């Protein structure tokens, strides 16, 4: 069912899924997903599959994205996303179908990092699961680029906007040329019918890139304990590195589990079989133990 709620006065749109025939109150999961993604893409798929496993699930559009409110449109707001997750858990705990003491956070791709950081600091969340996660931190970003030049260029964008200029955008994906996620692999998902959605547009604010390279979501691994953590990741991933998943796992305390899938592309875990089923099965098995 479609639900609407607010975070910091910003209207958010979500889909609440309740397992068919389930006897409440049931454990529940809040989901957050890929950069630029909306709820009828990756998070919606995982929400549907995990609802079949017996969990109430809430997939929603973060502020500035999809059918949710917020400006600038299609702008990455890390702190805002954490507030959105907080409000989503509040909504779940208010529902009669939900056992408010049995709530987990599941993140896919960029949402893996947000779910980790959120779960680490919200006592209401009892377990974390990251699937093909991007666990951004400035140290890793700095090592892979001319960091100061990137900050300077993005700072110029923000200065123009601060002085009254229009919000500047670039394509989210492109097979060739400039894009926030350039190359054939992101385009194979977002640029095709695989990601078809009436509320998704192929653009993102340029300033979003500054948010991605300065946010530290990996630090959540240092604070999650004693909550259980699951990391599910592909053995080959050009966009969310296996090394990042390994570092998160190393920094986590027990109980924790790392599951490697024989996926060769990041987007295999978005919608391709058998990888989605394997990720769902691993997540459901872990949740049955710990939630």
Residue, then its C-alpha position, 0 to 999 in steps of 0.5 A: x500500500x502507498x503511504x505518505x509521511x514527513x521528515x523535517x516537514x518534507x513529504x515522503x512517498x513510500x510503499x508498505x508491504x505486509x506479508x500475505x496471511x502474516x499474523x502481526x505484529x511482525x518484524x519489519x525492514x526499512x530499505x534504502x537503495x542506489x544513488x539516483x534510485x527510486x522506490x519502484x526500482x531496486x529497493x522495491x524489488x528487494x522489499x517485495x522479495x523480503x516481504x515474501x519471507x515474512x517481513x513488513x517492508x517499507x521502500x520509499x523515495x528519499x527527499x528530492x527524489x522520485x515522488x517525494x518532495x524536496x529541492x533541489x530535485x535529484x540532489x543527494x542530501x546525506x544528512x537528509x537521507x539519515x533523517x528520512x530513515x529515522x522518520x521511516x522507522x517511526x512510521x513502521x513502529x506506529x503500524x499495528x502490523x509491526x513489532x516495533x522492537x524488531x526492526x532492521x535496516x537493509x541497504x543496497x548499493x549507496x544505501x548500504x552505507x546509509x543503512x550502516x551509519x543509520x543503524x549504528x546510531x539509532x537504538x530502535x534498529x536491531x540489525x543491519x544488512x548491506x547488499x552490494x554496498x557502497x561504504x563511502x568515506x573521504x579517505x578512499x575517495x581522496x586516494x582515487x582522484x585529485x581530491x583538492x581539484x575536485x573539491x575546488x571545481x565543485x565549490x565553484x558550482x556551489x558558489x555560482x548557485x549561492x549567488x543566485x545562479x541556477x542549479x547545475x545538473x549533469x546526466x546520471x548515466x551515459x554510455x559515453x561522455x560526462x555523467x555522474x555514473x559513466x560507462x556501459x554498466x550503469x547505462x545497462x540498468x538505468x538507460x534501459x527498460x530494466x530501470x523503467x520508472x515514471x518518477x526517475x529522470x536521467x539527471x542529478x545535481x553536480x553538487x551531489x558529487x561533492x556529497x558523495x566524495x565527502x560523506x563518511x558512512x563507513x564510520x558506522x562500522x565502528x559504532x554498530x556493535x553489538x548489533x548484528x551485521x550482514x554484508x552481501x557482495x559480489x566478488x567482482x564489482x567495479x562501482x562498489x569495491x569488494x575491498x570496501x566491503x572487506x574493510x567494513x567487515x573487518x571494522x565490525x564486531x561480532x555477530x557479523x557475516x560476510x557472504x560472497x556471491x559469484x557476481x561479475x557486475x555491480x548491477x547483477x545484484x540490482x535485478x539479475x538472477x540468480x544473484x537477487x535470489x541468493x542475496x535475499x536468501x542470505x539476508x532472510x537467513x541472517x534475519x531469522x537468526x537475529x531479528 
